[in-house]
Amino acid sequence: MLRLALHFVGQALAVDCEVLVVVERQGVGDAPVDELQRAGARLLIVEGGAGPFHKTRLLNAGLAAARGCHVVAFDSDLLPLFPLETLCRLISNSPSLVLGGYRIMSGPDPCAEEDERHPETSSKLARPYSAPEDCAGALYKQLLAGERFMVCPVLRRDLLLHLAGWNEAYCGWGCEDQDVLERYVAASGLLPARLPDLLYLHFDHPQQSGWNEMELVQHNRAYYYRSR
C-alpha cells in the first residue's frame, strides 16, 4: 500500500495538486508519514479523542488546511485506475458539474454464487466486482429516491467551507459522503456527474473495531435517514 500511496503522491504533484495527509496523533506511529512527506505530501496531525475513529473530524481539519480551489476526500484503500491528469482536465472543462467516479472491489464477491462444476472460474475467486452502491436496491434509491452517491466527488473548497464541511455527527464508517454530497448539490445548484472514466479499485480489508463495525454503520445510516 505504501508504494501505491507514493505513486499517487508523485502523480498528484506532477499535475500541480496538493496532497494533504491527515492522521490522528495516536495513529502516527503506524502510518508511513516520513516516506509520504519526503515524496512531497503535507502532513497534518490531529489530536484524537477516545472512542471510534472520527473520520469527519479529520476531513474538516484537512478542509481547513487545504489551499487549492477544489478538494477531493481520498481514502488510502483506493487506487485510481486512471491518470490524475484526466481528472484535472475534466475539472477545468466542467465548471457546472460535480464530478465523481465509480469503484470496483477487490477480493471475493460475497454475493456471488459458487460454481461447483467449474471452481477454477468461480465468481467467488478473488477478482474485482461491483461495489455495494451499484447493486439493484442501491441504484433504485439513487435513481428514484433522490439519494446521491459517487466515489471521490470533486468539491469546490469555498462552497464546502460555506456548508461547514462534513457533518461530524457521523462517527466511524458510513453515510458521511452521501450526506455532504446531497447538501452540496442542493446548495450549489451544480449537477452531479458520475463518470466510469474515473474508476477506482477498492482494496479489501477486514472489519475494524471503532471504524466499520456493524453498530456504527447502523447508527450512521439511521441518522442519515432521520436527517434527510
BAFI-3210 file (N, C-alpha, C; in Angstrom, 3 decimals, decimal comma, padded with zeros to 6 digits):
// residues 228
n [1|2|3|4|5|6|7|8|9|10|11|12|13|14|15|16|17|18|19|20|21|22|23|24|25|26|27|28|29|30|31|32|33|34|35|36|37|38|39|40|41|42|43|44|45|46|47|48|49|50|51|52|53|54|55|56|57|58|59|60|61|62|63|64|65|66|67|68|69|70|71|72|73|74|75|76|77|78|79|80|81|82|83|84|85|86|87|88|89|90|91|92|93|94|95|96|97|98|99|100|101|102|103|104|105|106|107|108|109|110|111|112|113|114|115|116|117|118|119|120|121|122|123|124|125|126|127|128|129|130|131|132|133|134|135|136|137|138|139|140|141|142|143|144|145|146|147|148|149|150|151|152|153|154|155|156|157|158|159|160|161|162|163|164|165|166|167|168|169|170|171|172|173|174|175|176|177|178|179|180|181|182|183|184|185|186|187|188|189|190|191|192|193|194|195|196|197|198|199|200|201|202|203|204|205|206|207|208|209|210|211|212|213|214|215|216|217|218|219|220|221|222|223|224|225|226|227|228]
n.u [000,821|002,023|003,759|001,874|000,654|002,796|003,220|000,819|001,060|003,233|002,093|000,061|001,482|002,808|000,888|000,354|-001,149|-002,112|-001,218|-002,555|-002,047|-003,883|-003,823|-004,600|-003,055|-002,398|-002,228|-000,027|002,371|001,847|001,607|003,095|004,435|006,821|007,942|005,938|005,983|008,572|008,151|006,696|004,189|001,982|001,749|-000,709|-001,383|-003,794|-005,282|-006,485|-009,486|-010,979|-012,699|-014,589|-013,038|-012,932|-013,715|-014,949|-014,223|-011,492|-011,573|-012,684|-010,672|-008,654|-009,885|-009,934|-007,237|-006,482|-005,372|-006,072|-008,304|-010,232|-011,334|-010,737|-011,809|-009,906|-009,553|-007,227|-007,452|-008,056|-007,307|-006,577|-007,510|-006,810|-005,090|-004,215|-004,103|-006,191|-008,430|-007,924|-008,145|-010,834|-012,062|-011,393|-012,778|-015,436|-017,182|-019,793|-020,484|-020,545|-018,093|-017,502|-016,662|-016,630|-016,250|-014,572|-014,510|-011,945|-011,012|-012,952|-016,310|-018,925|-021,570|-021,735|-022,444|-021,234|-019,657|-019,866|-019,233|-017,234|-014,912|-012,556|-013,146|-014,882|-017,021|-016,583|-013,921|-010,982|-011,327|-011,973|-015,155|-018,524|-019,343|-021,084|-022,884|-023,788|-025,529|-028,831|-030,831|-029,593|-029,149|-031,779|-032,539|-030,843|-031,602|-034,388|-035,219|-033,867|-031,419|-027,878|-024,789|-021,338|-017,963|-015,217|-015,999|-015,472|-015,109|-015,797|-013,734|-014,455|-017,277|-017,758|-016,685|-018,492|-020,701|-019,983|-018,523|-018,041|-020,511|-020,109|-021,553|-021,602|-019,807|-017,156|-017,688|-019,538|-022,130|-021,472|-020,384|-022,461|-024,220|-022,806|-022,477|-025,139|-026,058|-024,290|-024,852|-027,526|-027,244|-025,510|-026,519|-025,263|-024,746|-024,632|-022,246|-021,436|-018,787|-017,654|-015,069|-013,593|-012,437|-011,945|-010,017|-010,963|-009,434|-009,692|-010,387|-010,361|-013,089|-012,968|-012,546|-014,175|-014,396|-015,566|-017,444|-020,518|-022,416|-021,763|-022,089|-024,848|-025,876|-025,018|-026,343|-029,040|-029,134|-028,611|-030,959|-032,887|-032,179|-032,644]
n.v [-001,209|001,201|001,722|002,201|004,494|006,301|006,427|007,606|010,145|011,154|011,291|013,201|015,530|015,990|017,064|019,442|019,325|019,480|017,349|016,340|014,771|013,511|012,597|010,946|011,705|009,479|007,527|007,999|006,605|004,241|004,917|005,496|008,103|009,547|008,708|009,554|012,323|012,898|012,372|014,532|015,131|016,992|016,978|016,627|016,569|015,509|015,902|013,090|011,788|009,725|006,678|005,769|005,896|009,069|010,060|012,205|014,443|014,586|014,975|017,560|018,999|018,707|020,036|022,674|023,221|022,977|024,302|024,564|025,186|023,253|020,300|016,867|014,181|011,618|008,198|005,926|003,315|003,173|002,960|004,893|004,134|005,506|008,185|011,000|013,372|013,263|013,678|016,319|017,697|017,234|018,606|021,310|021,662|021,386|023,231|023,417|021,048|018,458|016,363|012,872|009,429|005,844|002,754|-000,377|-003,467|-005,247|-008,703|-011,603|-011,876|-011,317|-011,793|-013,493|-016,544|-019,837|-021,839|-025,073|-026,915|-025,812|-024,834|-023,427|-021,223|-019,836|-017,208|-016,542|-016,429|-014,441|-011,468|-008,357|-006,854|-005,529|-002,580|-002,123|000,034|-000,118|-002,170|-003,588|-002,622|-000,349|001,229|001,763|003,520|005,644|006,447|006,808|007,623|009,856|009,782|010,349|009,254|008,920|008,049|009,689|012,546|015,689|018,681|022,144|024,165|026,594|026,566|024,265|024,938|026,958|025,413|024,370|022,070|018,545|016,690|016,292|014,694|012,185|009,380|007,103|004,651|005,329|006,884|009,612|010,610|010,486|012,283|014,794|015,193|015,366|017,671|019,529|019,521|020,394|022,982|024,298|024,103|022,817|020,140|016,674|014,435|011,314|009,443|006,737|006,850|007,738|005,678|003,614|001,257|-000,561|-001,688|-004,745|-005,129|-006,194|-006,092|-003,455|-002,637|000,107|001,482|000,375|-001,314|-003,106|-001,884|000,864|001,474|001,009|002,934|005,339|005,135|005,182|007,762|009,277|008,852|009,929|012,579|013,464]
n.w [000,000|000,668|-001,471|-003,470|-002,440|-002,507|-005,253|-006,008|-004,775|-006,225|-008,813|-008,341|-007,577|-009,936|-011,587|-010,428|-008,040|-004,611|-001,943|000,973|003,911|006,477|009,784|012,902|016,049|017,699|015,818|014,293|014,557|013,232|010,637|007,423|007,488|007,219|004,775|003,008|003,409|002,512|-000,135|-000,869|000,177|002,318|005,845|008,305|011,614|013,835|016,969|018,611|020,032|022,644|021,850|018,823|015,519|014,214|011,428|010,021|011,485|011,011|008,251|008,127|009,395|007,502|005,364|006,342|006,296|003,662|000,470|-002,151|-004,998|-005,344|-003,612|-002,844|-001,077|-000,242|000,221|001,739|000,937|-001,708|-005,169|-007,888|-011,184|-013,406|-015,092|-013,111|-014,422|-016,223|-014,551|-013,697|-016,121|-016,754|-014,629|-015,169|-017,536|-016,865|-015,265|-014,285|-013,165|-010,664|-010,304|-010,107|-009,320|-009,965|-008,160|-008,057|-006,369|-004,685|-004,173|-002,990|-004,151|-002,030|-002,592|-004,691|-006,483|-005,952|-008,364|-008,621|-010,558|-012,078|-010,438|-010,780|-012,288|-010,805|-009,642|-007,090|-006,678|-005,986|-007,427|-009,125|-008,351|-008,600|-006,727|-003,537|-003,736|-006,297|-006,566|-007,158|-005,314|-004,156|-006,431|-007,153|-005,082|-005,625|-008,209|-008,141|-005,604|-004,934|-003,623|-003,451|-004,687|-005,168|-005,876|-004,439|-004,930|-006,580|-005,053|-004,692|-002,759|-001,455|-001,486|-000,026|002,464|003,100|003,659|006,043|005,856|006,390|008,158|011,486|013,135|012,149|012,901|012,731|010,190|007,205|005,336|005,669|003,354|001,454|002,680|002,672|-000,064|-000,994|000,387|-000,674|-003,468|-003,412|-002,317|-004,068|-006,630|-008,672|-011,027|-010,382|-011,693|-012,472|-013,513|-015,509|-016,414|-014,307|-012,422|-009,617|-007,766|-005,030|-002,228|-000,538|002,916|006,350|008,778|011,126|014,496|016,027|013,690|011,051|012,166|012,709|014,437|014,474|011,760|011,392|013,152|011,911|009,457|010,267|011,384|009,086|007,534|009,220|009,066|006,508]
ca.u [000,000|002,885|004,219|000,752|000,477|003,885|002,935|-000,275|001,625|004,022|001,164|-000,644|002,400|003,169|-000,159|000,195|-002,137|-001,612|-001,599|-002,577|-002,269|-004,411|-003,802|-004,703|-001,734|-002,096|-002,005|001,131|003,388|001,501|001,496|004,398|004,373|008,113|008,087|004,998|006,488|009,722|007,638|006,113|002,881|001,904|001,234|-001,497|-001,641|-004,961|-005,423|-007,600|-010,139|-011,334|-013,861|-014,407|-012,301|-013,842|-013,240|-015,447|-013,439|-010,242|-011,880|-012,851|-009,351|-007,990|-010,534|-009,485|-005,823|-006,260|-005,082|-006,490|-009,666|-011,096|-010,858|-011,221|-011,529|-009,386|-009,232|-005,985|-007,715|-008,464|-006,267|-007,127|-007,146|-006,747|-004,103|-004,830|-004,204|-007,552|-009,326|-007,686|-008,698|-012,289|-012,461|-011,285|-013,744|-016,795|-017,435|-021,165|-020,721|-019,841|-017,552|-017,149|-016,407|-017,076|-015,222|-014,756|-013,990|-011,035|-011,320|-014,101|-017,622|-019,723|-022,918|-021,665|-022,731|-020,127|-019,902|-019,226|-018,751|-016,018|-014,433|-011,436|-013,679|-015,956|-017,039|-016,157|-012,485|-010,590|-011,248|-012,817|-016,593|-019,244|-019,445|-022,437|-023,767|-024,257|-026,488|-030,150|-031,521|-028,947|-029,417|-033,162|-032,572|-030,156|-032,308|-035,797|-035,492|-033,135|-030,146|-026,735|-023,550|-020,244|-016,682|-014,283|-016,503|-014,615|-015,922|-015,148|-013,394|-015,203|-018,659|-017,757|-016,498|-019,759|-021,618|-019,341|-017,857|-018,700|-021,291|-019,357|-022,429|-021,227|-018,567|-016,945|-017,862|-020,835|-023,153|-020,998|-020,125|-023,763|-024,771|-022,154|-022,752|-026,511|-026,121|-023,500|-025,610|-028,708|-026,866|-024,757|-027,234|-024,454|-025,274|-023,691|-021,920|-020,619|-018,191|-016,876|-013,656|-012,969|-012,640|-011,020|-010,010|-011,075|-008,769|-010,418|-009,766|-011,296|-013,823|-012,095|-013,229|-014,132|-014,412|-016,672|-018,219|-021,917|-023,157|-021,511|-022,697|-026,290|-026,145|-024,852|-027,408|-030,278|-029,025|-028,740|-032,360|-033,627|-031,773|-032,954]
ca.v [000,000|002,382|002,006|002,808|005,848|007,125|006,640|008,580|011,456|011,598|011,687|014,427|016,666|016,225|017,880|020,630|019,119|019,365|016,140|016,602|013,535|013,858|011,425|011,186|011,617|008,148|006,629|008,417|005,567|003,161|005,449|005,768|009,543|010,061|008,462|010,399|013,681|013,003|012,366|015,834|015,332|017,745|016,168|017,315|015,678|015,961|015,237|012,147|011,533|008,338|006,204|005,354|006,748|010,155|010,452|013,514|015,476|014,678|015,577|019,005|019,556|018,785|021,098|023,977|023,415|022,871|025,581|024,566|025,614|022,090|019,267|015,504|013,351|010,386|007,167|005,225|001,980|003,332|003,147|005,395|003,354|006,486|009,226|012,161|014,430|013,179|014,328|017,773|018,208|017,225|019,688|022,607|021,741|021,076|024,044|023,308|019,674|017,845|015,148|011,785|008,200|004,519|001,882|-001,814|-004,024|-006,372|-009,824|-012,431|-011,244|-012,012|-012,080|-014,356|-017,966|-020,745|-022,781|-026,308|-027,671|-025,192|-023,981|-022,583|-019,999|-019,363|-015,783|-016,355|-016,216|-013,053|-010,652|-007,184|-006,994|-004,265|-002,065|-002,241|001,114|-000,400|-003,271|-003,144|-001,829|000,949|002,002|002,240|004,688|006,748|006,892|007,131|008,179|011,107|009,657|010,608|008,601|008,750|007,913|010,812|013,725|016,875|019,741|023,447|024,370|027,710|026,131|023,272|025,693|027,647|024,414|023,866|020,798|017,280|016,668|015,500|013,745|010,869|008,921|005,784|004,484|005,267|007,902|010,997|011,029|010,769|013,478|016,014|015,360|015,838|019,061|020,339|019,650|021,211|024,364|024,895|024,039|022,097|018,830|015,576|013,636|010,162|009,017|005,498|007,165|007,940|004,367|003,320|-000,084|-000,513|-002,863|-005,457|-005,136|-006,762|-005,187|-002,899|-002,107|001,559|002,102|-000,095|-002,358|-003,002|-000,959|002,225|001,597|001,123|004,228|006,375|005,048|005,668|009,223|009,827|008,858|010,892|013,937|013,814]
ca.w [000,000|000,696|-002,829|-004,185|-001,932|-003,020|-006,675|-006,078|-004,444|-007,372|-009,883|-007,963|-007,629|-011,330|-012,220|-009,589|-006,988|-003,251|-001,226|002,410|004,651|007,795|010,663|014,339|016,665|018,199|014,699|013,518|014,582|012,317|009,278|006,797|007,245|006,783|003,338|002,288|003,456|001,613|-001,502|-001,161|000,795|003,566|006,948|009,313|012,743|014,593|018,270|018,594|021,304|022,916|021,118|017,432|014,596|013,835|010,103|009,594|012,151|010,262|006,955|008,309|009,669|006,211|004,592|006,854|005,974|002,217|-000,172|-003,548|-005,336|-005,209|-002,694|-003,020|000,097|-000,837|001,207|001,432|000,400|-003,096|-006,176|-009,155|-012,367|-014,490|-014,771|-012,465|-015,428|-016,771|-013,604|-013,745|-017,379|-016,623|-013,716|-015,839|-018,636|-016,402|-014,075|-013,789|-012,733|-009,542|-010,892|-009,214|-010,047|-009,570|-007,614|-008,101|-005,129|-004,818|-003,298|-003,371|-004,124|-001,017|-003,087|-005,864|-006,310|-006,261|-009,452|-008,192|-011,718|-012,587|-009,339|-011,176|-012,889|-009,932|-009,354|-005,714|-006,652|-005,769|-008,625|-008,893|-008,540|-008,450|-005,370|-002,974|-004,185|-007,648|-006,576|-007,610|-004,302|-004,009|-007,641|-007,069|-004,203|-006,278|-009,406|-007,932|-004,278|-004,756|-002,934|-004,313|-004,276|-006,117|-005,199|-004,547|-005,638|-006,616|-004,456|-004,560|-001,351|-000,870|-001,250|001,054|003,707|003,366|004,220|007,266|005,595|006,703|009,388|012,447|013,839|011,640|013,516|012,184|008,744|006,559|005,076|005,684|001,976|000,861|003,312|002,218|-001,491|-001,179|000,833|-001,607|-004,719|-003,156|-002,048|-005,173|-007,903|-009,655|-011,376|-010,135|-012,876|-012,089|-014,771|-015,470|-016,676|-013,003|-011,815|-008,529|-007,200|-003,576|-001,692|000,506|004,243|007,328|009,653|012,146|015,667|016,103|012,357|010,220|012,822|012,317|015,293|013,992|010,436|011,569|013,777|010,898|008,454|010,889|011,476|007,735|007,089|010,053|008,736|005,114]
c.u [000,856|003,365|003,124|000,545|001,556|003,699|001,845|000,231|002,418|003,162|000,517|000,266|002,781|002,140|-000,562|-000,973|-001,431|-002,094|-001,446|-002,953|-002,672|-004,479|-004,045|-003,340|-001,400|-001,858|-000,767|002,185|003,120|001,482|002,882|004,556|005,698|008,293|007,161|005,447|007,678|009,288|006,955|004,745|003,009|001,260|000,491|-001,844|-002,746|-005,008|-006,656|-008,180|-010,393|-012,552|-013,548|-013,578|-013,249|-013,386|-013,691|-014,685|-012,098|-010,456|-012,008|-011,539|-008,559|-008,569|-010,044|-008,038|-005,539|-006,101|-005,579|-007,906|-010,677|-010,482|-011,500|-010,830|-011,172|-008,990|-008,011|-006,206|-008,209|-007,250|-006,919|-006,624|-007,119|-005,664|-004,797|-004,910|-005,592|-008,541|-009,156|-008,275|-010,223|-012,777|-012,451|-012,319|-015,194|-017,165|-018,838|-021,483|-019,967|-019,376|-017,228|-017,064|-017,088|-015,921|-015,586|-013,998|-013,030|-011,458|-012,533|-015,414|-018,503|-021,112|-022,918|-021,969|-021,500|-020,544|-019,156|-018,665|-017,417|-015,445|-013,308|-011,909|-014,783|-015,858|-016,708|-014,648|-012,171|-010,419|-012,169|-014,300|-017,266|-019,376|-020,883|-023,397|-024,307|-025,135|-027,883|-030,852|-030,928|-029,183|-030,836|-033,224|-031,883|-030,980|-033,707|-036,102|-034,642|-031,855|-029,006|-025,533|-022,577|-018,954|-015,818|-014,847|-015,538|-015,465|-015,132|-014,939|-014,224|-016,647|-018,741|-017,546|-017,779|-020,782|-021,101|-018,806|-018,701|-019,401|-020,617|-020,238|-022,198|-019,864|-018,362|-017,256|-019,322|-021,639|-022,647|-020,758|-021,429|-024,318|-024,144|-022,431|-024,159|-026,670|-025,411|-024,267|-026,816|-028,353|-026,230|-025,540|-026,453|-025,008|-024,239|-023,487|-020,945|-020,107|-017,437|-015,406|-012,888|-013,221|-011,535|-011,135|-009,976|-010,499|-009,553|-009,655|-010,792|-012,028|-012,908|-012,922|-013,073|-014,137|-015,615|-017,424|-019,716|-022,699|-022,982|-022,174|-024,206|-026,674|-026,051|-025,961|-028,737|-030,264|-029,200|-030,201|-033,223|-033,368|-032,184|-034,211]
c.v [001,260|002,739|002,664|004,255|006,778|007,415|007,687|009,995|012,005|012,050|013,031|015,643|016,998|017,080|019,039|020,508|019,025|018,044|016,408|015,311|013,907|012,583|011,872|010,958|010,201|007,155|006,963|007,320|004,436|003,611|005,759|007,251|010,100|009,902|009,363|011,852|013,865|013,021|013,677|016,094|016,207|016,861|017,052|016,312|016,281|015,188|014,345|011,934|010,054|007,951|005,886|006,364|007,785|010,747|011,858|014,658|015,671|015,310|017,098|019,694|019,703|019,877|022,471|024,271|023,425|024,249|025,664|025,062|024,490|021,116|017,929|014,725|011,960|009,409|006,375|003,816|002,027|003,526|003,674|004,540|004,247|007,495|010,439|013,362|014,451|013,895|015,838|018,389|018,262|018,347|021,026|022,773|021,586|021,902|023,913|021,929|019,351|016,479|014,119|010,500|006,978|003,802|000,434|-002,394|-005,165|-007,489|-010,604|-011,682|-011,976|-012,397|-013,077|-015,808|-018,792|-021,680|-024,067|-027,106|-027,132|-024,264|-023,052|-021,271|-019,391|-017,870|-015,486|-016,124|-014,736|-012,338|-009,452|-007,477|-005,658|-003,873|-002,150|-001,158|000,888|-001,645|-002,705|-002,241|-000,441|001,827|002,546|003,512|005,888|007,327|007,403|007,750|009,405|011,000|009,845|009,837|008,584|008,676|009,138|011,993|014,894|018,065|021,037|023,770|025,481|027,319|025,130|023,942|026,426|026,708|023,826|022,451|019,582|017,363|015,737|014,658|012,320|010,506|007,463|005,785|004,647|006,540|009,344|011,508|011,310|012,090|014,751|016,247|015,900|017,287|019,974|020,579|020,556|022,687|025,045|024,978|023,341|020,691|017,743|014,749|012,538|009,490|007,703|005,718|007,361|006,693|004,091|001,842|000,041|-001,803|-003,439|-005,367|-005,602|-005,681|-004,748|-002,301|-000,586|002,250|001,618|-001,262|-002,060|-001,992|000,490|002,460|001,801|002,455|005,353|006,344|005,527|007,195|009,874|009,909|009,763|012,327|014,376|014,678]
c.w [000,000|-000,693|-003,656|-003,751|-002,468|-004,507|-006,856|-005,787|-005,621|-008,527|-009,584|-008,076|-009,065|-012,062|-011,305|-008,611|-005,633|-002,648|000,265|003,118|006,080|008,638|012,098|014,986|017,116|017,065|013,885|013,456|013,614|010,867|008,714|006,466|006,753|005,278|002,523|002,286|002,524|000,155|-001,872|-000,577|002,040|004,626|007,936|010,405|013,602|015,903|018,239|019,979|021,505|022,069|019,674|016,630|014,006|012,508|009,719|010,265|011,449|008,888|007,082|008,655|008,371|005,338|005,039|006,456|004,477|001,586|-001,600|-003,739|-005,147|-004,213|-003,058|-001,776|-000,395|000,257|000,765|000,897|-001,042|-003,994|-007,445|-010,318|-013,596|-014,124|-014,153|-013,391|-016,065|-015,869|-013,654|-015,007|-017,329|-015,718|-014,433|-016,939|-018,182|-015,167|-013,498|-013,236|-011,448|-010,031|-009,810|-009,991|-009,490|-008,874|-007,909|-006,915|-005,433|-003,876|-003,762|-003,211|-003,115|-001,499|-004,243|-005,501|-006,706|-007,387|-009,136|-009,368|-012,216|-011,515|-009,746|-011,819|-012,031|-009,701|-007,904|-005,607|-006,515|-007,104|-008,401|-009,158|-008,228|-006,988|-004,860|-003,474|-005,592|-007,713|-006,857|-006,590|-004,139|-005,239|-007,654|-006,231|-004,847|-007,426|-009,117|-006,575|-003,963|-003,968|-003,931|-003,781|-005,445|-005,314|-005,487|-005,343|-005,521|-006,175|-004,401|-003,082|-000,727|-000,578|-000,101|002,407|004,089|004,003|005,530|007,093|005,918|008,054|010,393|013,360|013,341|012,216|013,140|010,702|008,342|006,535|005,107|004,271|001,232|001,385|002,745|000,739|-001,722|-000,739|-000,151|-002,910|-004,520|-002,987|-003,252|-006,463|-008,996|-009,860|-011,068|-011,398|-012,467|-013,357|-014,619|-015,796|-015,370|-012,165|-010,794|-008,147|-005,685|-003,008|-000,517|001,832|005,268|008,111|010,793|013,273|015,720|014,763|011,557|010,842|012,673|013,159|014,832|012,638|010,564|012,189|012,742|009,861|009,030|011,004|010,118|007,309|007,958|009,611|007,331|005,019]
res [m|l|r|l|a|l|h|f|v|g|q|a|l|a|v|d|c|e|v|l|v|v|v|e|r|q|g|v|g|d|a|p|v|d|e|l|q|r|a|g|a|r|l|l|i|v|e|g|g|a|g|p|f|h|k|t|r|l|l|n|a|g|l|a|a|a|r|g|c|h|v|v|a|f|d|s|d|l|l|p|l|f|p|l|e|t|l|c|r|l|i|s|n|s|p|s|l|v|l|g|g|y|r|i|m|s|g|p|d|p|c|a|e|e|d|e|r|h|p|e|t|s|s|k|l|a|r|p|y|s|a|p|e|d|c|a|g|a|l|y|k|q|l|l|a|g|e|r|f|m|v|c|p|v|l|r|r|d|l|l|l|h|l|a|g|w|n|e|a|y|c|g|w|g|c|e|d|q|d|v|l|e|r|y|v|a|a|s|g|l|l|p|a|r|l|p|d|l|l|y|l|h|f|d|h|p|q|q|s|g|w|n|e|m|e|l|v|q|h|n|r|a|y|y|y|r|s|r]
***
